[in-house]
Amino acid sequence: MRVIVTGSAGRLGRSVATGLAASGHDVIGVDRTTAGLAGVDERRTDLIDALATRTLFDEMRPDAVVHLAGIAVPFSAPERRILMTNTALVHTVLAAAVDAGATRVLAASSPTVLGYSSPAWRADRLPLDEATAPEPANAYALSKLVIEETVRMFARTSPGAFGSFRPCYVVSPEEWAGAPTQQGHTIEQRLLDPALAAVSLFNYLDARDAAAFVDAWLAAPAEVVDGEGFFVGAADALAVHEVADLWREFAPALGDGADALGHGRPVFAVDKAERLLGWRPERTWRTELDAATLERVLAATDATGSDRAGSDRGHSDHAHSDRLETRAR
């Protein structure tokens, strides 16, 4: 399949573009800069320019478009700029895709549409999933909700299949190796200090697993994916201890329902992607951190967090066995 990936120079875009190319797709990466991606035909284009975007898409004649371009971090620019940029981009790209004859279009949203950054937000049930009501609390989250609604509009009015996905906190291969993440912390720091990961409710996603999801979405029957949205995340939480042992101190908005999130279970469910697409994430922080970093994290949390694990709820035996299992791998 001939696929345009917008935002191909970004942390998610690099892995998605190269992953699709490795799977046999003919991939054109479109961004304002190039990243030297193996097997990817990279084109420099400012997608805010509707004419330039339409001209490029008409030239490339893609079968599918995966739209990842946009301002990717909340509060990294003025609120109005984030809202206007992300919402203008999605309409420009989707309209150009339709005009160029693409029959598959997938756009990236974000879990932040749920609004958990707001002090007033409370989880109504857990785990969070696609049926959880959106309550965006900043311009970034609002822009992502508009992206989802734009996708649904095109699904209603245009031929082909249009969908969206909410990738959790994306971790690229270089970030597993110690490079700073979006917020400037390393993965090791986020694991050592639960407060850093609690901001995103301990969610995360290996960028290569995101590429595998996109590949599965492209291969699925159109009637299965058209107009649908998916959560896409790792199968566990970005935390050494269970969320059940952490939420009272670090994420009280989750409420008592988080007590059921034991044995590494994530706050965000990805069951829909497995049910409809057959996709499951393959990578976790336990499999991707190098041995020395993993041992430092486990040793430090054993030394400082043993009282927290299972406090008042009898989970300490589970936490201890999880750490022993990790070391045994």
Secondary structure as UniProt FT lines:
FT   STRAND          2..6
FT   TURN            7..9
FT   HELIX           11..22
FT   TURN            23..24
FT   STRAND          26..31
FT   TURN            38..39
FT   STRAND          40..44
FT   TURN            47..48
FT   HELIX           50..60
FT   STRAND          64..67
FT   TURN            74..75
FT   HELIX           79..99
FT   TURN            100..101
FT   STRAND          104..108
FT   HELIX           111..114
FT   TURN            116..117
FT   TURN            119..120
FT   TURN            130..131
FT   HELIX           139..157
FT   STRAND          161..167
FT   STRAND          170..171
FT   HELIX           173..176
FT   TURN            177..178
FT   TURN            182..183
FT   HELIX           187..192
FT   HELIX           194..198
FT   TURN            199..202
FT   STRAND          205..206
FT   HELIX           207..219
FT   HELIX           222..225
FT   TURN            226..227
FT   STRAND          229..232
FT   HELIX           243..245
FT   HELIX           247..250
FT   HELIX           252..254
FT   HELIX           256..260
FT   TURN            263..264
FT   HELIX           271..277
FT   HELIX           285..288
FT   HELIX           291..305
FT   TURN            306..313
FT   HELIX           316..328
//
